[in-house]
């Protein structure tokens, strides 16, 4: 039986997930021959990392990567992948050794020039991400949103009683609080359940909407009473005594959080999202949608809302003054994070992402017979009569033992890792002038020295590189397809700045008491994480000076503000000590601070944005307009539609299913179940 040949262009999570699903069973491996062609010497795309052999074998990342406990497609594969890896490689890690649950993060907020921190803690669950995940249910969403809001009264404790006025506002608050102490939330959930029916009887739907609307109006009256009776400046004192159904916010303005929950519930109802889906909101920015449904500045500009923008790097051209995040995408992601995570809301990787994520994929896929061709940069795609006819590109290096024979991994501390530079002993020329994945060329700029032909080298193609990198090669596709023209024109990206700093002071001395992750801080390094747990995998300094902590920073950036080193130095001098007050004063700092900085400006390194008004132009995996062409990546229309590993993995699974019919079920493709 002749195998159907699948050529996958790209080496990121979308490409790896597609290859994984296409080779998942012996029957599929007998039917399909899968080959991956990727630029550079390593896998992972924007998730690639490398160990620097000349700098203590320290790990050097593309940026800060933290997985979500709601990444159910990602972990559905990783659970299986790690089981297969254990039987494939003597260097395999145990799943529990590789992934570390993380329950808390801090949101920074600037109020009138003064920064404060809001710690958010999510409780652990008994489940595991990717294992029988619960669907995003509209009744569950309404029940939780309304319980958080109505439950504000429960935050009142004896010690906080002095913050209530004795006037009419307090009386109204007490009356509503008594009602909601036994609120029929289950009944409200049943009303929401009616709205989930594809075409509910009109009278029943109208009645359900009316009752939910009245309930929301009563809760809104509760909040107004609370605002009258509470000194907002002292609302932090009310955070004691919250129940287990609300995320643990210490030092947050509970009224703003409750108001946000109420606004979301009211907006979901008013815009009939149960029947129209989240995509019906994507023409609006998320903040604009909140304002449309009654959110004032205290809600729309709250640090919780801001954290969603920073989480998705949702700033045009990296400019913090230009937030832009499609409302449907933002709400879908927020609700999935809050209501569908398992084990912990975030999951750290105990090592470089390359070795924790890309290495097991590489070893397992190699064992299954998937071919890998490194140093292959696509420069042109030709098509005719609705079909891709050739893939043309440049070999960035000649592998001395043959195009598919490059061995990319090195052993360190019992692990197989990706080096931070290619192995020059395996390639020609031995001393290239430039060693970046995107721009390193051999044989002259633009030399098209490999050609893959349809019906000879491939039958189907999966393009799994991001749009900015694909655009130069996809000119023929854009000429023949309006969908490609629209997609490429609408695609929006931003550069990112990432930095790693090794400190000689311990985290507790630095003041890193933020639960390990902080976000919504000053650009361009608006997100920080204490990653000191990774230092055990690195060698000590040659001069014997101790290293006690490791910080990762990242955020959207602009090329207008200088190169990466300049922006980092400026940020450290002006902003770092507000976040880490234990850092030495600039004048007392050691002469040399060990750091790694990466300014991600190459086309394949740019972060893909989800701007309002652009999501409809995205392309689903099997809607390319060419019969043998499929696409994968977080830039596609995949059901998450945001720059994230989960979105890329979803797209890879969808591309594989379009070819081979498997996997049939992909979590999150539908907004509600």
C-alpha positions as CSV (number, residue, x, y, z in Angstrom):
1,X,0.0,0.0,0.0
2,X,1.4,3.4,-1.0
3,X,1.5,5.9,1.8
4,X,0.0,9.3,1.4
5,X,2.8,11.9,1.8
6,X,2.2,14.8,4.2
7,X,4.6,17.7,4.1
8,X,4.4,20.0,7.2
9,X,6.1,23.3,7.0
10,X,7.0,24.7,10.4
11,X,8.2,23.3,13.7
12,X,6.0,24.9,16.3
13,X,3.2,23.4,18.4
14,X,0.7,23.4,15.5
15,X,3.1,21.4,13.3
16,X,4.0,19.0,16.1
17,X,0.4,18.4,17.1
18,X,-0.6,17.7,13.5
19,X,2.3,15.2,13.1
20,X,1.4,13.6,16.4
21,X,-2.3,13.0,15.4
22,X,-1.4,11.8,11.9
23,X,0.9,9.2,13.4
24,X,-1.1,8.3,16.5
25,X,-1.9,4.7,15.7
26,X,-0.3,1.9,13.7
27,X,-3.0,2.1,11.1
28,X,-2.4,5.8,10.6
29,X,1.4,5.2,10.4
30,X,0.7,2.6,7.7
31,X,-1.4,5.0,5.7
32,X,0.6,8.3,6.0
33,X,4.2,9.3,5.6
34,X,4.8,12.5,7.5
35,X,7.7,14.9,7.0
36,X,8.4,18.1,8.9
37,X,10.5,20.9,7.2
38,X,11.6,23.7,9.5
39,X,14.0,26.6,9.5
40,X,17.0,26.5,11.8
41,X,18.3,23.8,14.1
42,X,15.5,23.3,16.6
43,X,11.8,22.7,17.1
44,X,9.2,24.7,19.1
45,X,8.6,27.8,17.0
46,X,8.0,30.6,19.5
47,X,8.2,27.9,22.2
48,X,11.8,27.0,21.3
49,X,14.5,27.2,23.9
50,X,18.2,26.4,24.0
51,X,20.9,25.5,26.5
52,X,24.0,27.7,26.2
53,X,27.0,25.5,26.5
54,X,29.3,28.5,26.8
55,X,27.3,30.1,29.6
56,X,26.9,27.5,32.4
57,X,24.4,25.5,30.3
58,X,21.9,28.1,31.3
59,X,18.5,27.9,29.6
60,X,17.7,30.7,27.1
61,X,14.0,31.1,26.1
62,X,12.1,32.9,23.4
63,X,10.1,34.4,26.3
64,X,8.1,33.5,29.4
65,X,6.0,30.4,28.8
66,X,3.4,29.1,31.3
67,X,0.7,26.6,30.3
68,X,-2.8,26.9,31.5
69,X,-4.7,24.3,33.5
70,X,-7.5,24.9,30.9
71,X,-5.2,23.9,28.0
72,X,-7.1,20.7,27.6
73,X,-6.1,19.9,24.1
74,X,-2.4,20.5,24.9
75,X,-2.5,18.2,28.0
76,X,-4.6,15.6,26.2
77,X,-1.6,15.1,23.9
78,X,1.0,15.7,26.6
79,X,-0.4,13.0,28.9
80,X,-0.2,10.4,26.0
81,X,3.1,11.8,24.8
82,X,4.8,11.4,28.1
83,X,3.6,7.8,28.4
84,X,4.9,7.1,24.9
85,X,8.2,8.9,25.7
86,X,8.8,6.7,28.7
87,X,8.9,3.6,26.4
88,X,10.9,5.4,23.7
89,X,13.8,7.2,25.4
90,X,16.1,6.6,28.4
91,X,16.2,10.3,28.9
92,X,12.4,10.6,29.3
93,X,11.1,12.6,32.3
94,X,8.1,11.6,34.4
95,X,5.1,13.8,33.8
96,X,4.9,15.0,37.5
97,X,8.6,15.9,37.3
98,X,8.1,18.0,34.2
99,X,5.0,20.0,35.1
100,X,4.5,22.0,38.3
101,X,1.1,23.3,39.3
102,X,0.9,27.0,40.1
103,X,-2.2,28.6,41.8
104,X,-1.5,32.3,42.3
105,X,-0.5,35.3,40.4
106,X,-0.4,39.1,41.0
107,X,-1.9,41.8,39.0
108,X,-0.3,45.3,39.3
109,X,-2.4,48.4,39.2
110,X,-1.4,52.0,38.9
111,X,-3.7,54.4,40.8
112,X,-2.8,58.0,40.4
113,X,0.9,57.2,39.9
114,X,1.1,54.8,42.9
115,X,1.4,51.1,42.2
116,X,-0.4,48.4,44.2
117,X,-0.5,44.7,43.9
118,X,-3.5,42.4,43.8
119,X,-2.9,38.8,44.5
120,X,-5.3,36.3,42.9
121,X,-5.4,32.7,44.0
122,X,-7.4,29.9,42.4
123,X,-8.1,26.8,44.4
124,X,-6.6,23.4,43.3
125,X,-9.1,20.9,41.9
126,X,-9.1,17.1,42.0
127,X,-9.0,16.8,38.2
128,X,-6.1,16.8,35.7
129,X,-6.0,19.1,32.6
130,X,-6.8,17.2,29.4
131,X,-8.5,14.3,31.3
132,X,-12.3,14.3,30.8
133,X,-12.5,18.1,30.9
134,X,-15.8,19.7,31.8
135,X,-17.3,21.7,28.9
136,X,-17.9,25.5,29.2
137,X,-21.5,25.5,30.2
138,X,-23.7,28.6,30.0
139,X,-25.7,27.5,33.1
140,X,-22.4,27.1,35.0
141,X,-21.2,30.4,33.8
142,X,-24.3,32.2,34.9
143,X,-24.4,30.4,38.2
144,X,-20.8,31.3,39.1
145,X,-21.0,34.9,37.8
146,X,-24.1,35.6,39.7
147,X,-23.0,33.8,42.9
148,X,-19.8,35.8,42.9
149,X,-21.8,39.0,42.5
150,X,-24.6,38.3,44.9
151,X,-22.1,36.7,47.3
152,X,-20.5,40.1,47.9
153,X,-22.6,40.4,51.0
154,X,-20.8,37.4,52.5
155,X,-17.5,39.3,52.5
156,X,-18.8,41.4,55.3
157,X,-17.1,40.3,58.5
158,X,-17.4,41.7,62.1
159,X,-14.0,43.4,61.6
160,X,-15.2,45.1,58.5
161,X,-18.5,46.3,59.8
162,X,-17.2,49.7,60.6
163,X,-16.9,50.4,56.9
164,X,-20.6,50.3,56.4
165,X,-22.5,53.6,56.8
166,X,-25.6,53.6,58.9
167,X,-27.9,55.3,56.4
168,X,-30.4,54.2,53.8
169,X,-27.7,52.6,51.7
170,X,-26.7,50.2,54.5
171,X,-30.4,49.3,55.1
172,X,-31.0,48.5,51.5
173,X,-27.8,46.5,51.4
174,X,-28.8,44.4,54.4
175,X,-32.2,43.7,52.9
176,X,-30.8,42.5,49.6
177,X,-28.1,40.6,51.4
178,X,-30.7,38.6,53.4
179,X,-32.5,37.7,50.2
180,X,-29.4,36.5,48.4
181,X,-28.2,34.5,51.4
182,X,-30.6,31.9,50.1
183,X,-30.7,32.9,46.5
184,X,-32.1,30.2,44.1
185,X,-28.9,30.1,41.9
186,X,-29.7,26.6,40.8
187,X,-33.0,27.9,39.5
188,X,-31.2,30.7,37.7
189,X,-28.9,28.1,36.1
190,X,-31.9,26.2,34.8
191,X,-33.2,29.4,33.2
192,X,-29.8,29.8,31.5
193,X,-30.0,26.2,30.4
194,X,-33.2,27.0,28.4
195,X,-31.2,29.5,26.4
196,X,-28.8,26.8,25.4
197,X,-31.4,25.0,23.2
198,X,-30.6,25.7,19.6
199,X,-34.2,26.9,18.9
200,X,-36.1,27.1,22.3
201,X,-39.8,27.8,22.2
202,X,-40.1,31.6,22.0
203,X,-42.3,32.0,25.1
204,X,-40.0,29.8,27.2
205,X,-36.9,31.7,26.0
206,X,-38.5,35.1,26.6
207,X,-39.5,34.0,30.1
208,X,-36.0,32.7,30.9
209,X,-34.4,35.9,29.7
210,X,-36.9,38.0,31.7
211,X,-36.3,36.2,34.9
212,X,-32.5,36.3,34.5
213,X,-32.8,40.0,33.6
214,X,-34.8,40.7,36.8
215,X,-32.3,38.7,38.9
216,X,-29.4,40.6,37.4
217,X,-31.2,43.9,38.1
218,X,-31.7,42.9,41.7
219,X,-28.0,42.1,42.1
220,X,-27.2,45.5,40.5
221,X,-29.3,47.1,43.2
222,X,-27.3,45.2,45.7
223,X,-24.1,46.6,44.3
224,X,-25.5,50.2,44.3
225,X,-26.4,49.7,48.0
226,X,-23.0,48.4,48.7
227,X,-21.4,51.4,47.0
228,X,-23.5,53.7,49.2
229,X,-22.6,51.8,52.3
230,X,-18.9,51.0,51.9
231,X,-15.9,53.3,51.9
232,X,-14.3,52.1,48.7
233,X,-10.8,53.0,49.9
234,X,-11.3,50.4,52.7
235,X,-12.9,47.7,50.6
236,X,-9.7,45.5,51.0
237,X,-10.8,44.7,54.5
238,X,-13.9,43.0,53.1
239,X,-12.0,40.2,51.4
240,X,-12.0,37.9,54.4
241,X,-14.5,35.1,54.6
242,X,-15.1,34.5,50.9
243,X,-16.4,31.2,49.8
244,X,-14.6,28.5,47.7
245,X,-16.5,29.4,44.5
246,X,-14.8,32.7,44.0
247,X,-11.2,33.2,43.0
248,X,-9.2,34.3,46.1
249,X,-8.5,38.0,45.6
250,X,-6.5,39.6,48.4
251,X,-6.4,43.3,48.3
252,X,-8.7,43.6,45.4
253,X,-11.6,46.0,45.1
254,X,-14.4,43.4,45.5
255,X,-17.0,45.9,44.2
256,X,-15.1,46.2,40.9
257,X,-14.7,42.5,40.6
258,X,-18.4,41.9,41.4
259,X,-19.3,44.6,38.9
260,X,-17.2,42.9,36.2
261,X,-19.0,39.6,36.8
262,X,-22.4,41.3,36.7
263,X,-21.5,43.2,33.5
264,X,-20.3,39.9,31.8
265,X,-23.5,38.1,32.8
266,X,-25.7,41.0,31.6
267,X,-23.8,41.3,28.3
268,X,-24.0,37.5,27.6
269,X,-27.7,37.7,28.1
270,X,-28.3,40.9,26.2
271,X,-26.2,39.9,23.2
272,X,-27.8,36.4,23.1
273,X,-24.3,34.8,23.1
274,X,-25.8,31.4,24.0
275,X,-27.2,31.2,20.5
276,X,-25.0,33.6,18.5
277,X,-21.7,32.5,19.9
278,X,-18.7,34.5,21.0
279,X,-17.7,35.3,17.5
280,X,-20.7,37.6,17.2
281,X,-18.8,40.0,19.6
282,X,-15.5,40.1,17.8
283,X,-16.2,43.3,15.9
284,X,-15.8,45.1,19.3
285,X,-12.8,45.6,21.6
286,X,-13.3,43.8,24.9
287,X,-13.3,47.1,26.9
288,X,-15.7,48.7,24.5
289,X,-18.0,45.7,25.0
290,X,-17.9,46.1,28.7
291,X,-18.7,49.8,28.5
292,X,-21.6,49.0,26.1
293,X,-23.1,46.9,28.8
294,X,-22.8,49.5,31.6
295,X,-19.3,49.1,32.9
296,X,-17.9,52.4,34.3
297,X,-14.2,53.3,34.4
298,X,-13.7,51.4,37.7
299,X,-14.6,48.2,36.0
300,X,-13.5,48.7,32.4
301,X,-10.1,50.1,33.5
302,X,-9.7,47.7,36.5
303,X,-6.5,45.7,36.9
304,X,-8.3,42.5,36.3
305,X,-9.5,43.6,32.9
306,X,-6.0,45.0,32.1
307,X,-4.4,41.7,33.1
308,X,-6.3,40.0,30.2
309,X,-4.8,42.4,27.7
310,X,-1.3,41.8,29.1
311,X,-1.9,38.0,29.1
312,X,-2.6,38.2,25.4
313,X,0.0,40.9,24.6
314,X,-3.0,42.7,23.1
315,X,-1.4,46.0,22.2
316,X,-1.0,47.3,18.7
317,X,2.7,47.4,17.7
318,X,3.6,46.8,21.3
319,X,2.2,50.2,22.4
320,X,0.6,50.1,25.8
321,X,-1.5,53.1,24.9
322,X,-3.2,51.1,22.1
323,X,-5.0,48.1,23.7
324,X,-7.0,46.1,21.2
325,X,-8.5,42.7,22.0
326,X,-11.5,41.2,20.2
327,X,-14.3,40.9,22.8
328,X,-15.5,37.4,21.8
329,X,-12.0,36.0,21.9
330,X,-11.3,37.7,25.2
331,X,-14.5,36.6,26.9
332,X,-14.2,33.0,25.7
333,X,-10.7,32.8,27.0
334,X,-11.5,34.4,30.4
335,X,-14.5,32.1,31.0
336,X,-12.5,29.0,30.0
337,X,-9.7,30.0,32.3
338,X,-12.1,30.7,35.3
339,X,-14.5,27.8,34.8
340,X,-12.8,24.9,33.0
341,X,-9.2,24.7,34.5
342,X,-8.2,21.5,36.3
343,X,-5.6,20.9,38.9
344,X,-4.2,24.4,38.9
345,X,-5.0,27.5,36.8
346,X,-1.4,27.6,35.6
347,X,1.2,24.9,35.0
348,X,5.0,25.7,35.1
349,X,7.4,23.6,33.1
350,X,10.3,22.3,35.1
351,X,13.0,23.1,32.6
352,X,13.3,24.9,29.3
353,X,10.2,24.7,27.1
354,X,12.2,23.1,24.4
355,X,13.3,20.2,26.6
356,X,9.9,19.8,28.3
357,X,7.7,20.3,25.3
358,X,9.6,19.9,22.0
359,X,12.0,17.1,23.0
360,X,9.3,14.5,23.8
361,X,7.5,15.3,20.6
362,X,10.8,14.9,18.6
363,X,11.7,11.6,20.2
364,X,8.3,10.0,20.0
365,X,7.6,11.2,16.4
366,X,11.0,10.0,15.3
367,X,10.3,6.6,16.8
368,X,7.0,6.6,14.8
369,X,8.8,7.2,11.6
370,X,8.2,11.0,11.1
371,X,11.0,12.6,9.1
372,X,12.6,15.9,10.2
373,X,14.4,18.2,7.9
374,X,16.1,21.1,9.7
375,X,17.6,24.2,8.0
376,X,14.8,24.3,5.4
377,X,13.3,27.8,5.0
378,X,10.3,28.1,2.7
379,X,10.5,30.9,0.2
380,X,7.7,30.1,-2.4
381,X,4.5,28.1,-2.8
382,X,3.2,27.6,-6.3
383,X,-0.3,26.6,-7.1
384,X,-2.4,25.8,-10.2
385,X,-6.1,24.9,-10.7
386,X,-6.9,25.1,-7.0
387,X,-4.0,22.8,-5.9
388,X,-0.5,23.4,-4.5
389,X,2.0,22.2,-7.0
390,X,5.4,22.9,-5.4
391,X,7.1,24.1,-2.2
392,X,10.4,25.9,-2.9
393,X,12.9,27.1,-0.4
394,X,16.5,27.6,0.7
395,X,18.7,25.2,2.6
396,X,20.2,27.4,5.4
397,X,23.0,24.8,5.9
398,X,24.1,21.6,4.3
399,X,24.0,18.6,6.7
400,X,27.1,16.6,6.0
401,X,25.3,13.2,6.5
402,X,22.3,14.1,4.4
403,X,19.3,16.5,4.6
404,X,17.3,14.5,7.1
405,X,20.3,13.3,9.2
406,X,20.9,16.3,11.5
407,X,20.9,15.3,15.2
408,X,19.6,18.3,17.0
409,X,19.8,17.3,20.7
410,X,22.6,17.4,23.3
411,X,22.7,15.7,26.7
412,X,22.8,17.7,29.9
413,X,22.1,16.8,33.5
414,X,20.4,13.6,32.3
415,X,18.2,15.4,29.8
416,X,18.1,15.8,26.1
417,X,18.1,19.5,25.3
418,X,18.3,21.8,22.4
419,X,21.5,23.8,22.1
420,X,21.4,27.6,21.8
421,X,23.4,27.4,18.6
422,X,23.6,24.7,15.8
423,X,26.2,22.0,15.9
424,X,28.8,23.2,13.4
425,X,30.4,19.8,13.3
426,X,27.4,18.4,11.5
427,X,26.9,21.1,8.8
428,X,28.7,23.1,6.1
429,X,29.9,25.7,6.1
430,X,31.6,25.3,9.5
431,X,31.6,29.0,10.4
432,X,28.5,30.8,9.1
433,X,28.4,34.6,9.6
434,X,24.9,34.6,11.0
435,X,23.2,31.8,13.1
436,X,19.6,32.9,13.6
437,X,16.8,30.6,12.6
438,X,15.2,33.0,10.2
439,X,18.0,34.9,8.5
440,X,21.0,32.5,8.4
441,X,21.5,31.6,4.8
442,X,24.0,29.5,2.9
443,X,24.6,29.7,-0.8
444,X,23.7,33.3,-1.3
445,X,20.7,35.4,-0.2
446,X,17.5,34.0,-1.7
447,X,19.1,30.9,-3.2
448,X,16.2,28.5,-3.8
449,X,17.9,25.3,-3.5
450,X,15.3,22.8,-2.6
451,X,12.0,22.0,-4.4
452,X,9.3,19.6,-3.3
453,X,6.8,18.7,-6.0
454,X,3.2,17.5,-5.7
455,X,2.7,13.9,-6.5
456,X,6.4,13.2,-6.2
457,X,7.4,14.5,-2.7
458,X,4.0,15.3,-1.2
459,X,0.3,14.7,-1.6
460,X,-0.9,17.1,1.0
461,X,0.7,20.2,2.7
462,X,0.1,21.7,6.1
463,X,1.5,25.2,6.3
464,X,2.2,25.7,10.0
465,X,4.3,28.8,10.0
466,X,2.8,32.2,11.1
467,X,1.4,34.7,8.6
468,X,4.3,37.2,8.8
469,X,6.7,34.4,7.9
470,X,4.4,32.9,5.3
471,X,3.5,36.1,3.5
472,X,6.6,36.3,1.2
473,X,6.2,32.7,0.2
474,X,2.4,32.8,-0.2
475,X,2.2,35.5,-3.0
476,X,0.9,33.0,-5.5
477,X,-1.8,31.8,-3.1
478,X,-2.9,35.4,-2.4
479,X,-3.0,36.1,-6.2
480,X,-5.4,33.2,-6.7
481,X,-7.5,33.4,-3.5
482,X,-9.4,36.3,-2.0
483,X,-9.5,34.5,1.3
484,X,-5.7,34.4,1.5
485,X,-5.5,38.1,0.6
486,X,-8.0,39.0,3.4
487,X,-6.3,36.8,5.9
488,X,-2.8,38.2,5.2
489,X,-4.0,41.8,5.2
490,X,-5.9,41.3,8.5
491,X,-3.2,39.4,10.3
492,X,-1.8,41.6,13.1
493,X,1.4,40.9,15.1
494,X,3.6,42.6,17.7
495,X,7.3,42.2,18.6
496,X,8.0,41.0,22.1
497,X,10.9,41.7,24.4
498,X,12.1,38.9,26.8
499,X,14.8,39.0,29.4
500,X,16.2,36.6,32.0
501,X,18.2,37.9,34.9
502,X,20.2,35.8,37.3
503,X,20.4,37.5,40.8
504,X,22.8,37.0,43.7
505,X,19.9,37.8,46.1
506,X,17.3,35.2,47.1
507,X,13.6,35.8,46.0
508,X,12.5,36.7,49.5
509,X,15.3,39.3,49.6
510,X,14.3,40.7,46.3
511,X,10.8,41.0,47.5
512,X,9.3,38.5,45.1
513,X,6.3,37.8,47.4
514,X,3.9,37.9,44.5
515,X,3.0,34.3,44.2
516,X,5.7,33.8,41.5
517,X,4.0,35.6,38.6
518,X,3.1,39.3,38.2
519,X,1.5,41.0,35.2
520,X,0.0,44.3,34.0
521,X,3.1,46.2,35.1
522,X,5.1,48.8,33.1
523,X,5.8,48.1,29.5
524,X,7.7,46.7,27.7
525,X,8.5,44.1,30.4
526,X,5.0,44.0,31.9
527,X,5.0,40.4,33.0
528,X,7.5,38.8,35.5
529,X,7.9,35.4,37.0
530,X,10.2,33.9,39.6
531,X,11.8,31.0,37.8
532,X,14.5,30.2,40.4
533,X,13.4,26.5,40.5
534,X,15.2,26.1,37.1
535,X,18.6,27.0,38.5
536,X,19.4,23.5,39.7
537,X,19.7,22.5,36.0
538,X,22.5,25.0,35.4
539,X,26.2,24.9,36.3
540,X,27.6,27.3,38.9
541,X,29.6,30.4,38.0
542,X,33.2,29.8,37.1
543,X,34.3,32.5,39.5
544,X,32.4,30.9,42.4
545,X,30.0,33.8,42.9
546,X,26.7,32.5,44.0
547,X,23.4,32.8,42.1
548,X,20.3,32.8,44.3
549,X,17.4,33.7,42.0
550,X,16.3,33.8,38.4
551,X,13.7,36.3,37.0
552,X,12.0,36.1,33.7
553,X,10.4,39.2,32.1
554,X,8.5,39.6,28.9
555,X,6.0,41.8,27.2
556,X,5.0,43.4,23.9
557,X,7.5,45.9,22.6
558,X,8.1,48.5,19.9
559,X,11.1,48.7,17.6
560,X,10.8,52.5,17.9
561,X,12.3,52.4,21.4
562,X,15.7,51.0,20.5
563,X,17.2,47.5,20.5
564,X,16.5,44.9,23.2
565,X,19.5,45.7,25.4
566,X,18.7,49.4,25.4
567,X,15.0,48.8,26.3
568,X,16.0,46.4,29.1
569,X,18.5,48.7,30.6
570,X,16.1,51.6,30.5
571,X,13.3,49.5,32.1
572,X,15.6,48.2,34.8
573,X,16.8,51.7,35.8
574,X,13.3,53.2,35.9
575,X,10.8,50.4,36.9
576,X,12.4,47.2,38.2
577,X,12.7,48.2,41.9
578,X,9.0,48.9,42.2
579,X,8.4,45.3,41.3
580,X,11.4,43.8,43.1
581,X,12.2,46.3,45.8
582,X,15.2,44.3,47.1
583,X,17.2,44.9,44.0
584,X,20.4,46.9,44.7
585,X,20.3,50.6,44.0
586,X,21.7,51.3,40.5
587,X,24.9,52.9,42.0
588,X,25.5,49.9,44.2
589,X,24.8,47.2,41.7
590,X,27.5,44.8,40.8
591,X,29.6,45.6,37.8
592,X,28.3,42.7,35.9
593,X,24.7,41.2,36.1
594,X,24.2,37.9,34.3
595,X,21.4,38.3,31.9
596,X,20.0,37.1,28.6
597,X,17.8,39.4,26.4
598,X,16.0,38.6,23.3
599,X,14.1,41.1,21.1
600,X,11.7,39.1,19.0
601,X,11.4,41.0,15.7
602,X,11.9,38.3,13.1
603,X,8.7,37.4,11.2
604,X,8.3,33.9,12.7
605,X,9.0,35.3,16.2
606,X,6.2,37.9,16.2
607,X,3.3,37.4,18.5
608,X,-0.1,37.0,16.8
609,X,-2.7,39.4,18.0
610,X,-6.5,39.0,18.1
611,X,-7.6,42.5,17.2
612,X,-11.2,43.5,17.0
613,X,-12.6,43.2,13.5
614,X,-10.0,40.8,12.3
615,X,-11.1,37.4,13.5
616,X,-13.6,36.8,10.7
617,X,-10.7,37.0,8.2
618,X,-8.9,34.1,9.9
619,X,-8.7,30.9,7.9
620,X,-9.9,27.5,9.2
621,X,-7.6,24.6,8.7
622,X,-9.5,23.2,5.7
623,X,-10.8,26.4,4.1
624,X,-7.7,27.4,2.3
625,X,-9.2,27.3,-1.2
626,X,-6.7,24.7,-2.4
627,X,-7.7,21.0,-2.3
628,X,-4.4,19.7,-0.9
629,X,-3.5,22.6,1.4
630,X,-4.2,22.9,5.1
631,X,-3.1,25.4,7.7
632,X,-2.2,25.2,11.4
633,X,-1.1,27.7,14.0
634,X,-2.5,30.0,16.6
635,X,-3.3,32.5,13.8
636,X,-5.9,30.2,12.2
637,X,-9.6,30.0,13.0
638,X,-9.5,27.3,15.5
639,X,-12.0,27.9,18.4
640,X,-9.6,29.8,20.6
641,X,-8.3,32.3,18.1
642,X,-5.6,33.8,20.4
643,X,-1.8,33.6,20.5
644,X,-1.4,30.6,22.8
645,X,0.0,27.1,22.7
646,X,-3.5,25.7,23.2
647,X,-4.8,27.5,20.1
648,X,-1.9,26.2,18.1
649,X,-2.4,22.6,19.3
650,X,-6.1,22.8,18.6
651,X,-5.3,23.9,15.0
652,X,-2.8,21.1,14.5
653,X,-5.4,18.5,15.7
654,X,-8.0,20.1,13.3
655,X,-5.6,20.0,10.4
656,X,-4.8,16.3,11.0
657,X,-8.5,15.5,11.3
658,X,-9.2,17.2,8.0
659,X,-6.8,14.8,6.4
660,X,-7.3,11.5,8.3
661,X,-10.5,11.9,10.3
662,X,-8.9,11.8,13.7
663,X,-9.3,12.9,16.4
664,X,-13.0,13.2,16.1
665,X,-13.5,15.2,19.3
666,X,-11.5,18.4,19.8
667,X,-12.2,20.2,23.1
668,X,-13.4,23.8,22.8
669,X,-14.4,23.9,19.1
670,X,-17.9,24.8,20.2
671,X,-18.5,27.7,22.6
672,X,-21.0,25.9,24.8
673,X,-21.9,22.3,25.4
